[in-house]
Amino acid sequence: NYPGRARTADELRSDLDKAISIIPCKPRVNLHAFHMEPGPKRIDRNEYGPRHFSNWANWAKERKYGLDFNGSFFNHPMASSGFTLSSRKKNIRNFWIDHAIASRHIGAYFGKKLRTACITNIWIPDGFKDTPIDRKTPREILTKSLDTIFTEHISPAYNLDSLEGKLFGIGTESYVVGSHEFYLAYAVAKNKLLCMDTGHYHPTESVADKISAVLCQLDQIMLHVSRGVRWDSDHTVTLTDEIKSLAEEIVGGGYFNRVHFGLDFFDASINRVAAWVIGARSLLKALLFAFLKPEKILRQAEIRGDYTTRLSLLEELKTLPFSAIWDYYCYKQSVPQADAWLHEIHTYEKEVLSKRKG
């Protein structure tokens, strides 16, 4: 409940503008369906369309940003049973199928207007809190729902479909219908993007290790970069060993142009604009660190079996003057260096966020 939460789309866009002014890269912005701006007539999620996101598209076009999109399959009466696209009830299932189809149309609208393909991602909360008897049927139903959603061909120049799995969630501790294995198999079979959220796996699993495994079969993947803390995945991204390993695997493997990066975290215990900045700058630091790594020398040592040199160089990398290069990069991008950006956040909080009530 940190004060200053955006109450309108205009306020949210203002917050994004402030955050992006401090982040040293040209970003994309990912919207959820619940970020729509309604007209005079109240409509439900299965009726959303491009007209409800035209202000977002105009905002992004003016700034030359790309937009990505997520359907919102939760916090809704039609999701109260815990099942959406895999529901055994036809009316519930069809409602969410229509929402997913509407989301693809919104994504295609973004792609056409902004001239950069929108990634439209599907994540659903379906599953059981306690041990299920029938694991098969919900997954068979989900397969049929996805097939229906993807019946209409939309040019990949405008829209790319992405599917996001999860190990477990609150209320689905024992069984998740849309697991990693389910979506991996579907993505390979139907040529869709697999979305891997770094907070959606067991804490002992390495998402970095999965990159080369899945990209042997898939052309592209989507990453939701998050930070898991025990059972909760959505903490502000920091420069952890896991994030550095992820970046090193992508850059070192030559996958940089085949991986789409999204930051997936929400933390309302701190200034929300600062959270965006911290997370984005942390991922950029990890990528810069990976690009500075002497990959060719390390690979040559590994190929000739010189693991002593490999280990020694990896240790030396840890104390090289990375921060000076990061500061120079920020300088070249005309954004604040080191922690100088905090002054801008504090000023924005004092002049803008603190005046928001309710």
C-alpha positions in Angstrom: 0.0 0.0 0.0 2.8 2.4 -0.8 1.2 5.8 -1.5 0.8 7.2 -5.0 -0.8 4.4 -6.9 -2.0 5.4 -10.4 -5.8 5.7 -10.4 -6.2 6.3 -14.1 -4.6 5.3 -17.4 -3.3 8.8 -17.8 -1.6 8.6 -14.4 -0.1 5.2 -15.2 1.3 6.6 -18.5 2.8 9.5 -16.6 4.5 7.1 -14.2 5.8 5.1 -17.1 7.1 8.2 -18.8 9.1 9.1 -15.6 10.5 5.5 -15.2 11.5 5.2 -18.9 13.3 8.6 -18.7 15.7 7.0 -16.2 16.1 3.6 -17.9 19.0 3.5 -20.4 17.3 1.7 -23.3 14.4 2.0 -25.7 11.7 -0.1 -24.0 8.5 -1.9 -24.9 5.5 -1.7 -22.6 3.4 -4.7 -21.7 -0.3 -4.1 -21.0 -2.8 -6.3 -19.3 -6.4 -6.4 -20.5 -7.6 -4.7 -17.3 -5.6 -1.6 -18.5 -8.4 -0.9 -20.9 -10.1 2.5 -21.0 -13.9 2.0 -21.1 -16.2 4.1 -23.1 -19.7 5.3 -22.0 -21.0 1.7 -22.2 -19.9 -0.9 -19.6 -18.6 -4.0 -21.3 -17.1 -7.3 -20.1 -13.7 -8.8 -21.0 -15.0 -10.9 -23.8 -16.1 -7.8 -25.6 -12.8 -5.8 -25.3 -11.5 -4.4 -28.6 -8.9 -2.1 -30.1 -11.0 1.0 -29.4 -10.5 0.5 -25.7 -6.7 0.7 -26.1 -6.5 3.5 -28.7 -5.1 6.0 -26.2 -2.3 3.5 -25.3 -1.5 2.9 -28.9 -1.3 6.7 -29.7 0.9 7.2 -26.6 3.2 4.4 -27.7 3.3 5.6 -31.3 4.2 9.1 -30.3 7.2 7.8 -28.3 8.1 5.0 -30.7 7.6 2.3 -28.2 6.3 -1.2 -29.0 3.4 -2.6 -27.0 2.8 -6.2 -25.8 -0.3 -7.6 -24.3 -1.6 -10.1 -21.7 -5.2 -11.3 -21.4 -6.5 -11.0 -17.8 -7.8 -14.4 -16.8 -8.3 -13.7 -13.1 -10.0 -11.4 -10.6 -13.3 -12.0 -12.3 -16.6 -13.8 -11.4 -16.2 -16.1 -14.3 -12.8 -17.3 -12.8 -14.2 -17.8 -9.3 -14.3 -21.6 -9.7 -10.5 -21.7 -10.3 -10.9 -22.7 -13.9 -11.1 -20.7 -17.1 -10.0 -22.1 -20.5 -9.9 -25.6 -19.0 -13.3 -25.4 -17.3 -15.7 -28.2 -17.8 -18.5 -25.7 -17.9 -19.1 -24.6 -21.5 -20.3 -21.1 -20.7 -17.3 -20.3 -18.6 -14.9 -21.8 -21.1 -16.4 -19.9 -24.0 -16.3 -16.6 -22.1 -12.5 -17.0 -21.7 -12.0 -18.2 -25.2 -13.7 -15.1 -26.5 -11.5 -13.0 -24.2 -8.4 -14.7 -25.6 -9.6 -14.1 -29.2 -10.3 -10.5 -28.4 -6.8 -10.2 -26.9 -5.2 -11.4 -30.1 -7.2 -8.8 -32.1 -5.9 -6.1 -29.8 -2.4 -7.4 -30.2 -2.7 -7.3 -34.0 -4.0 -3.8 -33.7 -0.9 -2.8 -31.8 1.3 -4.5 -34.2 -0.2 -2.8 -37.3 -0.3 0.7 -35.7 3.2 0.6 -34.2 4.8 -1.5 -36.9 6.4 -3.9 -34.5 4.8 -7.3 -33.7 2.9 -7.4 -30.4 3.5 -10.5 -28.2 0.1 -11.6 -26.9 0.6 -13.8 -23.9 -1.8 -16.3 -22.2 -1.5 -17.2 -18.6 -4.3 -18.9 -16.8 -4.7 -19.7 -13.0 -6.5 -23.1 -13.6 -5.7 -25.8 -11.1 -6.4 -27.5 -7.8 -5.4 -26.7 -4.3 -5.5 -30.3 -3.2 -4.7 -33.6 -4.9 -6.8 -34.1 -8.1 -8.2 -37.4 -9.3 -8.3 -36.5 -13.0 -5.2 -34.6 -14.3 -5.9 -35.5 -17.9 -9.3 -34.1 -18.8 -8.6 -30.4 -17.9 -5.5 -30.5 -20.1 -7.4 -32.1 -23.0 -10.0 -29.3 -22.6 -7.3 -26.6 -22.5 -5.8 -28.1 -25.7 -9.2 -27.8 -27.5 -9.7 -24.2 -26.1 -6.3 -23.1 -27.4 -6.9 -24.7 -30.8 -10.2 -22.7 -31.0 -8.4 -19.5 -30.0 -5.7 -19.9 -32.6 -8.1 -20.9 -35.4 -7.8 -17.5 -37.0 -4.5 -16.9 -38.7 -2.9 -13.5 -37.7 0.3 -12.5 -39.5 3.3 -12.8 -37.2 4.3 -9.4 -38.5 1.6 -8.1 -36.3 1.0 -10.6 -33.5 3.0 -13.4 -31.9 1.2 -15.8 -29.6 2.9 -16.8 -26.3 2.0 -19.4 -23.7 3.1 -19.1 -20.1 3.3 -22.1 -17.7 3.7 -22.3 -13.9 4.8 -24.9 -11.4 2.2 -23.9 -8.8 0.3 -20.9 -7.5 -1.8 -19.8 -4.6 -4.8 -22.0 -4.7 -3.2 -24.4 -7.2 -0.5 -25.9 -4.9 -1.2 -29.5 -6.0 -2.0 -29.2 -9.7 -1.6 -26.6 -12.5 -3.3 -27.4 -15.8 -1.0 -25.1 -17.8 2.3 -26.5 -16.6 5.7 -25.8 -18.3 5.7 -29.3 -19.9 2.1 -28.8 -21.3 2.9 -25.5 -22.9 6.3 -26.6 -24.2 4.8 -29.5 -26.0 2.0 -27.3 -27.4 4.4 -24.6 -28.5 6.6 -27.0 -30.3 3.6 -28.7 -32.0 1.8 -25.5 -33.0 4.8 -23.2 -33.5 3.9 -20.8 -30.7 6.2 -18.8 -28.4 6.9 -20.5 -25.0 6.9 -17.9 -22.2 9.2 -18.8 -19.3 8.7 -16.8 -16.1 11.8 -17.0 -13.9 9.7 -17.2 -10.8 7.4 -20.0 -12.0 9.8 -22.9 -11.4 11.1 -24.8 -8.3 13.7 -22.7 -6.5 16.4 -25.3 -7.3 15.7 -25.2 -11.0 17.9 -23.1 -13.3 16.0 -21.3 -16.0 19.3 -20.4 -17.6 19.8 -24.1 -18.2 16.5 -24.3 -20.0 17.3 -21.7 -22.7 19.5 -23.8 -25.0 17.3 -26.8 -24.4 14.1 -25.2 -25.7 15.8 -23.1 -28.4 17.0 -26.3 -30.0 13.3 -26.8 -31.0 11.7 -23.4 -30.9 12.6 -20.3 -33.1 11.9 -17.8 -30.3 10.9 -17.6 -26.7 9.5 -15.1 -24.3 11.0 -14.5 -20.9 9.2 -13.0 -18.0 12.1 -11.9 -15.7 11.0 -12.0 -12.1 12.6 -12.7 -8.8 11.2 -15.5 -6.7 11.4 -15.4 -2.9 10.3 -18.8 -1.6 6.8 -19.3 -3.0 6.2 -15.8 -4.3 7.6 -15.0 -7.7 6.9 -11.3 -8.2 9.6 -9.4 -6.4 11.5 -6.5 -7.9 14.3 -7.8 -10.1 17.8 -7.3 -8.7 21.2 -8.3 -10.0 21.3 -11.8 -8.6 23.5 -14.7 -9.7 20.4 -16.2 -11.4 19.7 -13.2 -13.5 23.4 -12.9 -14.5 23.4 -16.6 -15.5 20.3 -16.1 -17.6 21.9 -13.2 -19.4 25.2 -15.0 -19.9 23.4 -18.0 -21.4 21.4 -15.9 -23.8 24.3 -13.7 -24.9 27.0 -16.4 -24.9 24.7 -18.8 -26.8 24.0 -16.3 -29.5 20.3 -16.2 -28.7 19.9 -12.5 -28.0 17.8 -11.9 -31.2 15.6 -14.9 -30.4 14.6 -14.0 -26.9 12.0 -11.4 -26.0 12.5 -9.9 -22.6 9.6 -8.8 -20.3 9.9 -7.7 -16.7 7.3 -9.4 -14.6 7.1 -8.1 -11.1 4.9 -5.9 -9.0 5.9 -4.5 -5.6 3.6 -2.0 -3.9 5.7 -2.0 -0.7 8.1 0.5 -2.3 7.7 3.4 -4.7 6.3 1.7 -7.8 8.1 3.9 -10.3 11.4 3.2 -8.5 10.6 -0.6 -8.7 10.3 -0.4 -12.5 13.6 1.5 -12.7 15.5 -0.9 -10.3 14.2 -3.9 -12.2 14.9 -2.7 -15.7 18.4 -1.3 -14.8 19.2 -4.6 -13.1 18.4 -6.7 -16.2 20.4 -4.3 -18.4 23.3 -4.6 -16.0 23.2 -8.4 -16.3 23.1 -8.2 -20.1 26.0 -5.7 -20.2 28.0 -8.0 -17.9 27.3 -10.9 -20.3 28.4 -8.9 -23.4 31.6 -8.0 -21.6 32.4 -11.6 -20.8 35.3 -13.0 -22.9 33.2 -15.7 -24.3 35.6 -16.8 -27.1 38.5 -17.3 -24.7 36.4 -19.2 -22.2 35.0 -21.4 -24.9 38.4 -22.2 -26.3 39.7 -23.2 -22.9 36.6 -25.4 -22.3 37.0 -27.1 -25.8 40.7 -28.0 -25.1 39.8 -29.3 -21.7 41.6 -26.6 -19.8 39.1 -26.3 -17.0 41.7 -24.6 -14.7 41.9 -21.6 -17.0 38.1 -21.6 -17.4 37.6 -21.5 -13.6 40.3 -18.9 -13.0 39.0 -16.5 -15.6 35.4 -16.8 -14.3 36.7 -15.8 -10.9 38.7 -12.9 -12.3 35.6 -11.6 -14.0 33.9 -11.1 -10.7 36.2 -8.2 -9.6 36.7 -6.4 -12.9 35.6 -2.7 -13.0 32.1 -3.3 -14.3 30.5 -0.3 -12.6 32.7 2.2 -14.5 31.5 0.7 -17.8 27.9 0.8 -16.6 28.2 4.4 -15.6 29.7 5.2 -19.0 26.8 3.4 -20.8 24.3 5.4 -18.8 26.2 8.6 -19.6 26.0 7.8 -23.3 22.3 7.1 -23.0 21.8 10.5 -21.3 20.3 9.0 -18.1 21.5 9.4 -14.5 24.5 7.4 -13.4 24.9 5.2 -10.3 22.2 6.2 -7.8 21.7 9.7 -9.0 18.3 8.7 -10.5 16.9 8.4 -7.0 16.8 12.2 -6.7 14.5 12.3 -9.7 12.2 9.7 -8.1 12.0 11.5 -4.8 11.2 14.7 -6.7 8.5 13.0 -8.7 7.0 11.4 -5.6 6.9 14.8 -3.8 5.4 16.7 -6.8 3.1 14.1 -8.3 2.6 10.8 -6.4 2.0 12.4 -3.0 -0.9 14.4 -4.3 -2.9 11.3 -5.4 -5.5 10.3 -2.9 -7.7 7.2 -2.9 
